[in-house]
Amino acid sequence: MADNDNVVVEARALSKVYRDFWGRQKVRALKALDLEIYKGEIFGLLGPNGSGKTTTIKLLLGLLFPTEGEALVLGQPATNVTKNERIGYLPEESYLYRFLNAEETLDFYGRLFNISPDVRRERIDKLIKQVKLGDARKRQLREYSKGMTRRIGLAQALINEPDLIFLDEPTSGLDPIGTREMKDWILELRDQGKTVVMCSHLLADVQDVCDRIAILHQGELKELGRVDDLLKVEDVTQVSARGLSQDCQNEIRDVIARHNGELLSMENPTTTLEELFLSIVRDSEARPGRRVVKQDPESPPADSAASSDANA
Ligand SMILES: Nc1ncnc2c1ncn2[C@@H]1O[C@H](COP(=O)(O)OP(=O)(O)OP(=O)(O)O)[C@@H](O)[C@H]1O
């Protein structure tokens, strides 16, 4: 295996077969996976349900033993669980104690890592503020919404200040604002030099934050590479410009035709629904009480009661 400080995860022919009670072959969940993940990158593990993503993470955490092949994580065999002191893990379903509050939960996990009381107190305070649970720090987790549970899950995964963080579906159950915050935290972790490995079915989120991805299907690696390279459409050139007159646009059309090119589109770009949603919510927070009813010219007029309410 490579002796390279930059390689944080290295899997060679990593395979897992789940057997049934009688020891007969049951499911080939992972088939000879070869993979390297580098320091300081956000790596996305994608694939349909049952393609082997969670199995891969569990093998890398040493929670499962491989049937064949091997993996090195942070320079140590994946099966060596002492390396997990430098790893954070947010499972798909957070296994948290419902009757503990946020502080007690983080204190519990801090103790598991033998973090001294002073450092624990300081870190818990910092993390609770970071994931914006300051107002809910004394509330039991059974009262938490899905989004709050995801956020305390992230704080728990960071309690040991890990170098490598595994996040299984980090944005599931979060609203667009919670999703944006989670993505910003993930980007911040990379800025701090940490390595993040995430699984997600939400491809827009993966595209937004991941540097490289691997796509698994039926336990096999089908694609591996940089997101921007994989998504680049080689034979199309996109130009974006502001302030073009109609004459100028016509000239551009002529130039493209003269050079035997095919004009695919020349139009005003649209923003994303995420951008629109976030700008409306931020605007509403900045100017509470302001209500807008925008009339779609195609739709029938709103009834008079709705209009007078909106103008109130
Ligand atoms: N403990 C187990 N015993 C037997 N089969 C298992 C076990 N865990 C997973 N499998 C099987 O291994 C395959 C891969 O499962 P895995 O959970 O790794 O997929 P996944 O990509 O994480 O799926 P999802 O997106 O649904 O979380 C599936 O066919 C699954 O049924």
The ligand as an SDF file (V2000), in Angstrom:
LIG
                    3D

 31 33  0  0  0  0  0  0  0  0999 V2000
  -26.1240   -7.2050    8.3460 N   0  0  0  0  0  0  0  0  0  0  0  0
  -26.4580   -7.5550    7.0950 C   0  0  0  0  0  0  0  0  0  0  0  0
  -26.7590   -8.8510    6.8090 N   0  0  0  0  0  0  0  0  0  0  0  0
  -27.0650   -9.2410    5.5650 C   0  0  0  0  0  0  0  0  0  0  0  0
  -27.1080   -8.4050    4.5080 N   0  0  0  0  0  0  0  0  0  0  0  0
  -26.8230   -7.1000    4.7390 C   0  0  0  0  0  0  0  0  0  0  0  0
  -26.4960   -6.6130    6.0330 C   0  0  0  0  0  0  0  0  0  0  0  0
  -26.2630   -5.2720    5.9460 N   0  0  0  0  0  0  0  0  0  0  0  0
  -26.4410   -4.9340    4.6430 C   0  0  0  0  0  0  0  0  0  0  0  0
  -26.7660   -6.0220    3.9220 N   0  0  0  0  0  0  0  0  0  0  0  0
  -27.0160   -6.0730    2.4690 C   0  0  0  0  0  0  0  0  0  0  0  0
  -25.8420   -5.5980    1.8200 O   0  0  0  0  0  0  0  0  0  0  0  0
  -26.1750   -4.8050    0.6840 C   0  0  0  0  0  0  0  0  0  0  0  0
  -25.5550   -3.4240    0.8280 C   0  0  0  0  0  0  0  0  0  0  0  0
  -26.1560   -2.7620    1.9350 O   0  0  0  0  0  0  0  0  0  0  0  0
  -25.6970   -1.3150    2.4510 P   0  0  0  0  0  0  0  0  0  0  0  0
  -26.4620   -1.0320    3.6950 O   0  0  0  0  0  0  0  0  0  0  0  0
  -24.2240   -1.2710    2.5190 O   0  0  0  0  0  0  0  0  0  0  0  0
  -26.2110   -0.3860    1.2450 O   0  0  0  0  0  0  0  0  0  0  0  0
  -26.3620    1.1930    1.1460 P   0  0  0  0  0  0  0  0  0  0  0  0
  -25.7800    1.5770   -0.1530 O   0  0  0  0  0  0  0  0  0  0  0  0
  -25.8090    1.8450    2.3710 O   0  0  0  0  0  0  0  0  0  0  0  0
  -27.9440    1.3570    1.1010 O   0  0  0  0  0  0  0  0  0  0  0  0
  -28.9140    2.5770    1.5790 P   0  0  0  0  0  0  0  0  0  0  0  0
  -28.7470    3.6440    0.5670 O   0  0  0  0  0  0  0  0  0  0  0  0
  -30.2640    1.9560    1.5210 O   0  0  0  0  0  0  0  0  0  0  0  0
  -28.4980    2.9670    2.9720 O   0  0  0  0  0  0  0  0  0  0  0  0
  -27.6970   -4.7980    0.6190 C   0  0  0  0  0  0  0  0  0  0  0  0
  -28.1110   -5.8000   -0.2740 O   0  0  0  0  0  0  0  0  0  0  0  0
  -28.1210   -5.1490    2.0450 C   0  0  0  0  0  0  0  0  0  0  0  0
  -29.3630   -5.8190    2.0510 O   0  0  0  0  0  0  0  0  0  0  0  0
  1  2  1  0
  2  3  1  0
  2  7  2  0
  3  4  2  0
  4  5  1  0
  5  6  2  0
  6  7  1  0
  6 10  1  0
  7  8  1  0
  8  9  2  0
  9 10  1  0
 10 11  1  0
 11 12  1  0
 11 30  1  0
 12 13  1  0
 13 14  1  0
 13 28  1  0
 14 15  1  0
 15 16  1  0
 16 17  2  0
 16 18  1  0
 16 19  1  0
 19 20  1  0
 20 21  2  0
 20 22  1  0
 20 23  1  0
 23 24  1  0
 24 25  2  0
 24 26  1  0
 24 27  1  0
 28 29  1  0
 28 30  1  0
 30 31  1  0
M  END
$$$$
